[in-house]
């Protein structure tokens, strides 16, 4: 890994760790400069079919005209003022009309802001400190209550995550034991409804019911799943009734908008019309920038009026089927597996011993980049079509021949540069 000017100026070389050099092979583009639909171009003019889609922010595709036009029109009116703009009310109304659990909305710019705000409401409402979160869901916040539970605890006080509890997805016995031990001091459970593994044995509804019985708030993080699993979110898809939910990423098709939504009795704690102790919920200068909200309104209109969610499901399933067929034909079907929900699939790379391998993942990513495909994540969008699917599957067929050889003589013999690494690790 080269210590470039970018690394000299920016810690980690990126403002999101998932975009860092340690997450990509050495032949991947270092800088992406332009995107249109499902295609991106780097700073040297090279073109790629993209499945990362801005870490799932670009659900409608790069350069969506309706969204961009709405944002530009609002910029010409003004982006920020010393009093609220009515577009804040209009956008909040759009979300309340769409999301079943939403009586009120508070906007932010990033997911960490609104997930931490949700936890703050839960603690204020219940008078309890402990927070429980699903250990199998990768990221909730850069704040102490979450990041202190990961291996990256540098800069976090020793007691930063003292009140944080974790549980495993689909582990009913573990969740019940947690509530049995801590139910009276638990303010909330925060989790995604699902990532790649389906819930078993009515897991989600059992967790929701345990929250109700013990007086803890049930918070569903829809940062990834919102407007992807279902127009009304994964909570609607799984028939859940969360007290609070958090949205972002695809909500404004790449513009910086996040939202905390929830039931009035909880959300009103951040307002002016109650007689309880005041809660300093979210107060950010740029949280309601008007052009971002204009983009959000336009994106939500596309979601409502066009088959965006259905397309993402269909595209993702075709990619999964194509990748698995390519692996099977190359004789590596047990070592490479694509799986998950069609709207949000993933894949696992294993070595000859059957163990998950970052080295083998790196070989696959490297060979896909050679063929002009960026696929660190599989994020189906409304802009992906059959041409992108076909190009990806054809590239995978070529990549799998190298993958097969790497299973025989080791990934080190085929990888140029260092392997990719987990984001959450104690040392570089």
N, C-alpha and C positions, 0 to 999 in steps of 0.2 A: 504494500500500500504506500503510495507516494504522498509525502508531506507537501502538498501543493499550497499555493497562495490562499485557496479557499480554506484549507485547514488552518493556515496561519491566522486567518481573520475570523473564522467561525468555529467554535468548539464542536468537534465531531464532523465538521464539514457540511452539515445540513441542519435545518431547523426542526426536522422530525427524524428521530433515530432510525425509523424504518426506511428512510431514504439514504442512509449513510453508505459509504464505500464498503463497509464490512458486511453489508446486506446484498451486495451485487458482485458478480464475478469480474475479473479484471478486463474482460472484453466488452463489458456493458457500457453504454453511453454514460459519460460523467455528468453531462449537463443536458437537460431537455429544454428546448427553446420554443417549441411551437407544437400545437396539437389541433387536429380537426377530425371530428367523428371519433373513430377508434385508432387513429394513426397519429404518431408523434415523430418529430424530427429533432435530432440533437444539434449541438452548436457547430458541427461540421457538415450538416446537411444530410446525414444518414437518416433513413426512414425505418420506422419500426411499427409493427402491429402491436398495440399495447393492451395488456390485460390488467395492469396495475391501476389504471384509471384514477390517478391522483389519490391513491389509497382509498378508493371507493367513493370519492367525492363527485366524480364525473358520471353520474348514473345516466344522464341523457347524452353523454358524449362531449368531446371537446368542441368548443365554439358553437354551442347551441344558439341559434339566432334569436329565438324568442326571449331567452334568458338574457343574453348580452344586450339586446336592444332595450329591454326594460331597465337594466342597470345603467346603461349609458344615458337614457332619457332622464333618469333620476339624478345622475351625477350633474347634469346640466342645471337641474333645479337646486341642487345642494345636497351634501352628504351628511351634514351634522349641524345641529343648531343648539341654542341655549335652552330650548324648551322642547318637549316631545313633538314629533311630527305625526300627523294623523295616519300615515302609512304604518306606524307601529300598531295602532289599533286595528287597522284593516288586515295586516298580516296575522296578528293574534287571532282575529275572528276566523280567518281562513283555517288556521290550525285547530281552533276549538270546534269548528264545523266538521273537521275531518277526523280528529282523533277522539275516540270514545271517552277516555279518562280525563280529557282536558277541559277544565272549567276556566283555567287561567294559564297565562304563558309569561315567561320571563326569558328574554333573549340574551345570548352571549355570543362570543366569537369562536370558542373552542370547546371541545367536549369536556375537558378537565374542569372548566369553569362551572358547567351546569351539573356535572355529577357531584362535585363537591358542594354545590348549592343544595342539591337534593339531600345529601347527607346532613347538611346544616339544618334544613327544615325538619328532618326526622329527629335529630337530637333536640331541637328546640321544642317540638311538639310533644315528644315523649318524656323529656327530661332525663333521658338515658344517654350513655356515651358510646356503647359498643356498636360496632358496625360489622355485619357479616357479608362476605362477598364470595363469589364462585371462583375457586382457584384455577379452574380450567379455562376461564375467559381471560384473554391476554392482557387487557389494559382498561383501566377505569379513570385514572387521574395521575397527574404528576405530583399531587399533594401527598403529605405525609401518610394519611390514613390508608392510601393504597400502595404507593411506591415503597413504603417501608416494609411491605410484605414480600417484596421481590429481592433478588440478590443485589440490586443496585441501591444500597442504603447509604451511600456516601452523601454527607450533608444532612442526613436525617437524624434528629436527636434519638438517643437510645430508647426513649419512651414514645417515639413518633407514631408507632403502630401498636402500642400496648393494648388499645381498645379495639383492634381489628382482628376479626376471626375469619377463617377461610373454610370452605367445604368443597367437596368434589361434586361435579355434575352427575346426576342420576344416583348419587349415594344417599338413598333415603335413610338408612340407619345412621349414617354420619350426621345428616341434617337434624334428625330427631334427637340424637344425643346432644348436639350443639344447643338446641332449644331447651332440652331438659336441664342442661348445666347453666345456660346463660339467658334463658328466655326473659327473665324479669329485668335484665339490664341491657337488653338488645334494643337499639333504636330502630334498626332497619336491616333488611336484606337487599343488596343491590346485585343484579345479575343480568346477563343477556338471556332472552328466552331460549335461544339456541345458537350455536355456532355451526358445527358440522355434524355433531352427534344428536340424533333425535331423542327427545325425552322418553323415558320408559316408566311404566307403572304409575302413570299420572303424576310424575315427579313435580312438574311445575305447579299443578293445582294443590298438591300436598304442601309445598313450600308456601304458597299463597295462603292456604288455610292455617298453617302454623303461625304465620305472621299475624293473621287476624286474631287467633286465639290468645296470642301472647302480647298483643298490643303493639307490635312492631310494624313499621311501614314497609310495604312491598314496592320496591323500585325496579322497574325494567329499563335497562339501558338499551335504547334503540339506535345508538349512534351508527351501527353498521346495518342493522336489520330494518330500520325505518324506511318505508317506501321501496322496499326490496322484497321482503317475504310477502307483504300484502300492502295495498294502498294505505291502509290504516295501521300498519305496523305489525310486528311479530306478535304483539300482545293480542291483536285481533285474530291473527292467523291461528294462535294456540288457545283462543277463547279465554284470555286472562283479563283481570280487572285490577291493574296496578293502581296504587295510590298516587305515585309519581312516575313520570317517564322522562327520559332525556333523548333528544334528537340532534342530529348534525349531519356531517358528511354530505350526503346527496340531497339534503333539504333545499339547497340553493345552487346545485350543480357547479360546485367549485368555489363559489363566493363564500366568504367566511361568516357563516351563521350557525349558531347552535341554539337549542331551546330546551328549557325546563318547562314541562307541562304537568298539570295534575289537578287534583280535586280541590275545590275552593277552601275547604276547612283547613287544609295544610298550606296551600299557596298563599292564602291571605295573611299568614304570619309575616310575610315580607311586605305587607301593605300598610295602609293608614287607618283601616276601619275595623279595628279590634282593640280589646282592652287588655290583652296579654302583653308580656314583655316584647319589645321591638326586636326584630331579627334583621340584621344587616345582611340581606340576602345576596343580591348581585348588584353592584354599582360600578359600571364600567363606562368610560367615556365613549368608547367605540362600539359598545355592545349592540346598539340599535342603528348603526350607520344605514342611512336610507337607501343607498344603492344596493347594499346586500339584501335588505328586506324586499326591495323591488325585484331582485333576482329570485328571491325565495317565492314570492307570489307568482311569478311567471313559471317557475319550475313546478310548483304545486298545480298550476293550471294544466301543464302538460301531463303530469301524472294522472290528473282526474280525467282528462279528455282523450288520452291516447293509451294504447296497450303497453305501457312501459314495463310494468311488473310482469305481465305475461311473457313479454319478449325476453326479459332477463332470465326467467325460469327456463324457457325453451332453449335459449342460447347456451346457458350454463350446462344444461343436461347433455346437449350435443357435444360440447367440449369434453365433458367427463367421459362420455361413451367413446369419443374418438381417441382420447389419450389412452384409455384402457385397451382399446382395440390395437393401437400401435404398440403398446407394451406387450400385449399377448402375442402378437405376430412376431415380435423380436425375441420371444421366449423369456421375457423379464416381468411377466404379469404378477409374480409373487413379490417382486422387489420394488415395483412402481405401481401405486394404486391411486387413482383419482376417485373422489367420493364426496358426499355431502349433499346438501340441498341444491337443487338446480340453480337457484338464484344466488347462491353463495358457496360454491364448491371449493375444494382444496385438493392437495395430493400429498402423498407420503413417499419418500425415497428411502429404501433400505439397502444394506450391503449384503454380501454373500452369506453372512451369518444370520440375516433376518433382522438386524438391528437398525433402527432409524439412524441415518447417516447424513451429516451436513456435507461431507465430502461428495457423496453420490448426488445429493441435491445440487451441489455446485456444478458437477459434470453436466447434469441435465440442463441447468440454467445457462451454462456456458454454450452448450450446443444449440440451444434455442436462440440465443443471441446471435450466434453465427448465421442463423437462418432468418434473422430480422424479427424475432418475437421476444417481447418482454413479458414474462409470465411468473415473476416472483409471487404474485397473487393471481387468483382467477376471479376477476370482478366483472361479470357480465354487465353490459350496458345496453341502452336502447340503440346505440350506434353500431353495435356489433351485428354483422350479418353473416350470411353463408360464406361469403368470400373470405372473411377473417377466420371463420371456423375452419374452412378447408385449408387455408395457409398454415394455420396452427397445427392441425393434425398431420399435414405433410411434413412440417418441420419436426414434429415429434417422432415421426417414423425414422427420420435420419438421426435424430438425437438418440433414439433407443438402440441403434446399432452400436454407437459409442458406449452407451450405458451398459450394454451386454458385455462388451470387452472389458470395461472397468470393473464389472463384477468378477471377472476372471483374474485380472492382474493388478487390481487395486486402483482406486480413483486417482492416486498420486501420479500414476503414469499418464494420465489423460488431462489433468487440470493444469491450466496455465495460470499462475498466480495463486494466492491463498484461497482456502475455502471460505464460504460465507459462515457467519457466526450468529448465535442467538443474540437478540437485542439485550435481554436481561442476563447479564453475567457480571461477576464481581470484578474481574480484571480484564483489561483489553486483550 
